[in-house]
Amino acid sequence: MQNLGRILIGLGAVLVAAGGLLVLLGRVGIPLGRLPGDLSYRGKNLSVYFPLGTSILLSLLLSLVFYLLSRLRR
């Protein structure tokens, strides 16, 4: 049970850090979620949004972070 508690505390800390980072990026003026490459369509009764550019950027950043973490663990 101790391991599960530690994992949940760690996940909570990661979520708090990610939320704080998103708030900070919004205040600085970085338009995360409105980057070039994000697709949106607004019709009469339909609105569709697909954050393709943001998804690619987040994927690259997370890949870099996990790569660096794997290199540090060796």
N, CA, C and O atoms as a DFTB+ gen file, in Angstrom:
296 C
 N C O
     1  1       0.805      -1.190       0.000
     2  2       0.000       0.000       0.000
     3  2       0.857       1.266       0.000
     4  3       0.441       2.295      -0.534
     5  1       2.043       1.198       0.592
     6  2       2.894       2.383       0.612
     7  2       3.312       2.795      -0.797
     8  3       3.375       3.984      -1.110
     9  1       3.595       1.805      -1.645
    10  2       3.997       2.117      -3.019
    11  2       2.871       2.798      -3.779
    12  3       3.102       3.753      -4.521
    13  1       1.653       2.306      -3.593
    14  2       0.508       2.906      -4.266
    15  2       0.311       4.345      -3.800
    16  3       0.028       5.227      -4.612
    17  1       0.456       4.585      -2.519
    18  2       0.334       5.944      -1.995
    19  2       1.383       6.874      -2.568
    20  3       1.087       8.020      -2.906
    21  1       2.602       6.387      -2.677
    22  2       3.679       7.208      -3.244
    23  2       3.431       7.507      -4.717
    24  3       3.697       8.614      -5.186
    25  1       2.924       6.521      -5.438
    26  2       2.622       6.731      -6.853
    27  2       1.525       7.779      -7.005
    28  3       1.628       8.657      -7.861
    29  1       0.481       7.701      -6.193
    30  2      -0.605       8.671      -6.273
    31  2      -0.138      10.077      -5.897
    32  3      -0.554      11.055      -6.519
    33  1       0.713      10.184      -4.896
    34  2       1.256      11.493      -4.526
    35  2       2.118      12.042      -5.664
    36  3       2.053      13.232      -5.975
    37  1       2.918      11.185      -6.278
    38  2       3.754      11.612      -7.410
    39  2       2.917      12.072      -8.594
    40  3       3.217      13.094      -9.212
    41  1       1.863      11.316      -8.913
    42  2       0.992      11.713     -10.018
    43  2       0.286      13.031      -9.715
    44  3       0.112      13.869     -10.600
    45  1      -0.116      13.206      -8.468
    46  2      -0.749      14.464      -8.077
    47  2       0.205      15.636      -8.222
    48  3      -0.186      16.709      -8.681
    49  1       1.451      15.434      -7.833
    50  2       2.449      16.496      -7.963
    51  2       2.708      16.833      -9.425
    52  3       2.886      18.001      -9.772
    53  1       2.730      15.823     -10.278
    54  2       2.930      16.062     -11.710
    55  2       1.753      16.848     -12.285
    56  3       1.951      17.772     -13.074
    57  1       0.530      16.487     -11.895
    58  2      -0.638      17.205     -12.390
    59  2      -0.659      18.652     -11.906
    60  3      -1.017      19.549     -12.669
    61  1      -0.285      18.887     -10.666
    62  2      -0.226      20.257     -10.144
    63  2       0.827      21.056     -10.906
    64  3       0.589      22.210     -11.261
    65  1       1.981      20.459     -11.159
    66  2       3.040      21.156     -11.900
    67  2       2.595      21.458     -13.333
    68  3       2.859      22.546     -13.843
    69  1       1.927      20.508     -13.983
    70  2       1.451      20.732     -15.350
    71  2       0.390      21.827     -15.383
    72  3       0.392      22.660     -16.289
    73  1      -0.511      21.834     -14.411
    74  2      -1.518      22.888     -14.334
    75  2      -0.905      24.249     -14.100
    76  3      -1.313      25.229     -14.723
    77  1       0.066      24.323     -13.216
    78  2       0.763      25.588     -12.968
    79  2       1.501      26.076     -14.202
    80  3       1.527      27.275     -14.481
    81  1       2.098      25.153     -14.938
    82  2       2.803      25.520     -16.164
    83  2       1.837      26.067     -17.207
    84  3       2.153      27.042     -17.888
    85  1       0.667      25.456     -17.341
    86  2      -0.315      25.946     -18.302
    87  2      -0.819      27.335     -17.929
    88  3      -1.002      28.185     -18.800
    89  1      -1.043      27.567     -16.642
    90  2      -1.475      28.895     -16.201
    91  2      -0.373      29.915     -16.469
    92  3      -0.652      31.018     -16.937
    93  1       0.860      29.559     -16.179
    94  2       1.986      30.457     -16.411
    95  2       2.160      30.768     -17.893
    96  3       2.406      31.917     -18.259
    97  1       2.036      29.754     -18.748
    98  2       2.157      29.979     -20.189
    99  2       1.050      30.887     -20.700
   100  3       1.280      31.704     -21.591
   101  1      -0.151      30.750     -20.143
   102  2      -1.250      31.608     -20.551
   103  2      -1.023      33.058     -20.156
   104  3      -1.388      33.966     -20.902
   105  1      -0.433      33.282     -19.006
   106  2      -0.175      34.659     -18.553
   107  2       0.987      35.297     -19.293
   108  3       1.008      36.512     -19.488
   109  1       1.949      34.489     -19.704
   110  2       3.111      35.020     -20.431
   111  2       2.713      35.404     -21.850
   112  3       3.315      36.303     -22.439
   113  1       1.715      34.741     -22.400
   114  2       1.254      35.073     -23.744
   115  2       1.531      34.006     -24.778
   116  3       1.320      34.235     -25.969
   117  1       1.999      32.842     -24.353
   118  2       2.220      31.744     -25.296
   119  2       0.871      31.080     -25.549
   120  3       0.265      30.541     -24.623
   121  1       0.398      31.113     -26.784
   122  2      -0.969      30.653     -27.071
   123  2      -1.081      29.139     -27.218
   124  3      -1.450      28.643     -28.283
   125  1      -0.768      28.412     -26.165
   126  2      -0.870      26.955     -26.222
   127  2      -2.328      26.583     -26.450
   128  3      -3.191      26.917     -25.638
   129  1      -2.602      25.901     -27.537
   130  2      -3.967      25.582     -27.917
   131  2      -4.447      26.423     -29.078
   132  3      -5.494      26.134     -29.658
   133  1      -3.708      27.451     -29.429
   134  2      -4.044      28.298     -30.571
   135  2      -2.821      28.510     -31.449
   136  3      -2.597      29.604     -31.966
   137  1      -2.042      27.467     -31.608
   138  2      -0.825      27.554     -32.407
   139  2      -1.140      27.399     -33.888
   140  3      -2.201      26.885     -34.242
   141  1      -0.225      27.840     -34.766
   142  2      -0.416      27.556     -36.190
   143  2      -0.432      26.035     -36.397
   144  3       0.405      25.323     -35.843
   145  1      -1.348      25.561     -37.164
   146  2      -1.482      24.129     -37.377
   147  2      -2.649      23.540     -36.606
   148  3      -3.046      22.405     -36.869
   149  1      -3.208      24.284     -35.662
   150  2      -4.408      23.841     -34.967
   151  2      -5.597      24.079     -35.893
   152  3      -5.790      25.184     -36.399
   153  1      -6.379      23.047     -36.105
   154  2      -7.487      23.117     -37.050
   155  2      -8.794      23.404     -36.321
   156  3      -9.075      22.826     -35.270
   157  1      -9.579      24.295     -36.888
   158  2     -10.892      24.573     -36.315
   159  2     -11.879      24.834     -37.439
   160  3     -11.532      25.412     -38.469
   161  1     -13.095      24.406     -37.229
   162  2     -14.175      24.601     -38.186
   163  2     -15.403      25.066     -37.421
   164  3     -15.807      24.443     -36.439
   165  1     -15.981      26.142     -37.866
   166  2     -17.202      26.648     -37.252
   167  2     -18.268      26.750     -38.326
   168  3     -18.169      27.558     -39.249
   169  1     -19.272      25.930     -38.191
   170  2     -20.408      25.975     -39.103
   171  2     -21.587      26.624     -38.406
   172  3     -21.438      27.252     -37.358
   173  1     -22.765      26.464     -39.002
   174  2     -23.970      27.017     -38.399
   175  2     -24.258      26.396     -37.039
   176  3     -24.419      27.102     -36.044
   177  1     -24.321      25.092     -37.008
   178  2     -24.691      24.381     -35.780
   179  2     -23.594      23.450     -35.283
   180  3     -23.847      22.595     -34.434
   181  1     -22.384      23.604     -35.799
   182  2     -21.314      22.681     -35.461
   183  2     -20.007      23.437     -35.306
   184  3     -19.679      24.320     -36.099
   185  1     -19.280      23.078     -34.284
   186  2     -17.954      23.649     -34.076
   187  2     -17.000      22.496     -33.756
   188  3     -17.222      21.750     -32.802
   189  1     -15.946      22.354     -34.550
   190  2     -14.986      21.268     -34.377
   191  2     -13.599      21.891     -34.223
   192  3     -13.222      22.783     -34.982
   193  1     -12.853      21.415     -33.243
   194  2     -11.509      21.923     -32.989
   195  2     -10.572      20.745     -32.820
   196  3     -10.854      19.838     -32.037
   197  1      -9.463      20.741     -33.540
   198  2      -8.470      19.693     -33.437
   199  2      -7.096      20.336     -33.292
   200  3      -6.576      20.897     -34.256
   201  1      -6.499      20.264     -32.100
   202  2      -5.215      20.940     -31.850
   203  2      -4.017      20.142     -32.372
   204  3      -3.243      19.596     -31.586
   205  1      -3.869      20.076     -33.675
   206  2      -2.802      19.283     -34.278
   207  2      -1.421      19.866     -33.976
   208  3      -0.517      19.130     -33.581
   209  1      -1.248      21.163     -34.155
   210  2       0.049      21.795     -33.880
   211  2       0.452      21.673     -32.425
   212  3       1.612      21.394     -32.121
   213  1      -0.503      21.881     -31.516
   214  2      -0.226      21.755     -30.085
   215  2       0.118      20.318     -29.726
   216  3       1.005      20.079     -28.906
   217  1      -0.572      19.363     -30.330
   218  2      -0.299      17.950     -30.052
   219  2       1.106      17.563     -30.496
   220  3       1.803      16.837     -29.787
   221  1       1.519      18.034     -31.643
   222  2       2.860      17.727     -32.137
   223  2       3.920      18.353     -31.230
   224  3       4.919      17.711     -30.905
   225  1       3.704      19.601     -30.822
   226  2       4.652      20.269     -29.939
   227  2       4.760      19.558     -28.596
   228  3       5.868      19.343     -28.105
   229  1       3.644      19.191     -27.999
   230  2       3.667      18.475     -26.726
   231  2       4.320      17.102     -26.862
   232  3       5.028      16.656     -25.959
   233  1       4.083      16.439     -27.983
   234  2       4.701      15.140     -28.220
   235  2       6.215      15.258     -28.294
   236  3       6.932      14.438     -27.721
   237  1       6.702      16.268     -28.991
   238  2       8.146      16.474     -29.075
   239  2       8.752      16.794     -27.711
   240  3       9.801      16.258     -27.351
   241  1       8.094      17.662     -26.958
   242  2       8.611      18.023     -25.636
   243  2       8.620      16.839     -24.681
   244  3       9.599      16.624     -23.966
   245  1       7.536      16.070     -24.665
   246  2       7.486      14.902     -23.777
   247  2       8.485      13.834     -24.196
   248  3       9.075      13.175     -23.340
   249  1       8.685      13.653     -25.496
   250  2       9.689      12.695     -25.967
   251  2      11.080      13.111     -25.505
   252  3      11.872      12.269     -25.083
   253  1      11.378      14.394     -25.583
   254  2      12.670      14.896     -25.129
   255  2      12.838      14.705     -23.621
   256  3      13.904      14.289     -23.166
   257  1      11.810      15.001     -22.854
   258  2      11.882      14.837     -21.397
   259  2      12.104      13.380     -21.026
   260  3      12.959      13.078     -20.193
   261  1      11.344      12.471     -21.632
   262  2      11.491      11.053     -21.304
   263  2      12.833      10.501     -21.781
   264  3      13.398       9.622     -21.129
   265  1      13.351      10.994     -22.899
   266  2      14.661      10.583     -23.356
   267  2      15.733      11.012     -22.349
   268  3      16.610      10.229     -21.984
   269  1      15.644      12.275     -21.906
   270  2      16.629      12.757     -20.933
   271  2      16.525      12.010     -19.596
   272  3      17.544      11.721     -18.969
   273  1      15.310      11.701     -19.163
   274  2      15.153      10.935     -17.935
   275  2      15.730       9.526     -18.064
   276  3      16.328       9.010     -17.120
   277  1      15.554       8.906     -19.230
   278  2      16.105       7.555     -19.413
   279  2      17.623       7.593     -19.435
   280  3      18.276       6.663     -18.963
   281  1      18.189       8.664     -19.982
   282  2      19.656       8.787     -20.020
   283  2      20.216       9.021     -18.618
   284  3      21.305       8.540     -18.304
   285  1      19.493       9.747     -17.775
   286  2      19.953      10.028     -16.419
   287  2      19.860       8.800     -15.519
   288  3      20.632       8.678     -14.568
   289  1      18.945       7.905     -15.796
   290  2      18.759       6.725     -14.963
   291  2      19.830       5.674     -15.197
   292  3      20.005       4.783     -14.367
   293  1      20.540       5.759     -16.296
   294  2      21.571       4.748     -16.616
   295  2      22.816       4.964     -15.828
   296  3      23.777       4.210     -15.974
